[in-house]
Amino acid sequence: MRILLHRADGNTGPWIEDFARHLPEARVEVWSEEHSQGPYDYAVVWSPPQAMLAQLAQVKAIFLTGAGVDALMRYNDEIPAHIPVIRLEDAGMAAQMAEYVSYAVLRYFRRLDEYEAQSRAGVWQPLAQHERADFSVGVLGMGVLGSRVLEALKTFGFPLRGWSRGPKQMDGVECFHGMDGLDAFLRGSRVLVCMLPLTPETSNLLDRSNMSKLPAGAYLINVARGAHVAEPDLLTLIKSGHISAATLDVFRNEPLPQQHPFWQEPRITITPHISALTLRGESIAQMADKIRALGAGQSVAGVVDRSKGY
C-alpha cells in the first residue's frame, strides 16, 4: 500500500513515524513535483498545490488532515467524482474548540475584556454584571464541533440557540434552520459563534446586513473561516458600538498582515488559528482505521458530500 503525503509546513517526519506505528503495512511517501510517481492508493493532504492534482486524481480516497474541507474543494471539479474525500471527525478537536469558545463566551459574560483594558489603564472600577438570562449564545453550525460546543456551554446556564442548514433537535437548545430561520436566530443571539463550513452559500454570510440583526451590544466569536465575515462591515459595526467586541481565530489572509486594521482595534481579540489544532496521533489512528475499513470493502464516516462542499 502506498500513501502520498503532503504537508504545507514541510514537517513530514513525525507523520511518517506515526503512520509506521498505526499502519505498518503502508509505505508513506512525501509528495514532490519532481519525484512523486504513482500510482498511489491513498493521499493525505490539507491544502495541496495544484501541481499535485494529477496524483490526487488517481487515488482510491483522499484524507484531509482537518475538519474543514474548503482548502481542497477549490479543486473539486478537477478531482474525479468517484474519489471519496474524507475529513477528520473530531480527533481531539472538539474538546479544544469547546474550551476555546467557552473561554471566549465567559470572558465577555464576566466582562473580563473590559477589566483587562481597565488594568492596562490603571483603573480600579467594578462593573455591573450581565444578566445570565439575557446573555443568549447562538452557535451558527451544528455539526460535530458545533454540537460539542453547545454541550459544553450548557454547564453555564446560558440560553442556547443553534442554527443549521437542515432541521435538527438538541435538548436544551432552541434550534433554527434554513435561510428562513436565520433572521430569527440572529435577532435573539447576544453572542454569535460562527462554526459553519465555508461554502459559496456561507461566504460573506456575516455581512453588515446580517450582523446588524444581532442585538445591540452583541459579541462575535469566529472559529470557522475568515471568509464568513465581511471584515470592513465588522469594523464599522464595532466602531458604532452595535457589536461590543469580537474574538477572531480565523482570517481571510493568514497570517493576518501587520497592516490589517484589526490589529489596531482594541475590541477585537486575535488568535493565530489555534482554536482546534490537529492532533497528529489521534488523526493518524483515525485515518489508519478508515483505510483498513475501505480495504475491506466497508463504508466509513466523514465522507464529504461534494455537492454541498462539506
Buried (B, 14 or more C-beta within 10 A) or exposed (E): BBBBBBBEEEEBEEBBEBBBEBBEEBBBBBBEEEEBEBEBBBBBBBBBEEEBEEBBBBBBBBBBBBBBBBBBBEBBEEBEEEBBBBBBBBBBBBBBBBBBBBEBBEBBBEBBBBBEEBEEEEEEEEEEEBEEEEBBBBBBBBBBBBBBBBBBBEEBEBBBBBBBBEEBEBEEBBBBBEEEBBEBBBEBBBBBBBBBBBBEEBBBBBBEEBBBBBBEEBBBBBBBBBBBBBBEBBBBBBEEEBBBBBBBBBBBEEEBEEEBEBEEBEBBBBEEBEBBEBBBEBBBBBBBEBBBEBEEEEEBEBEBEBEEBB
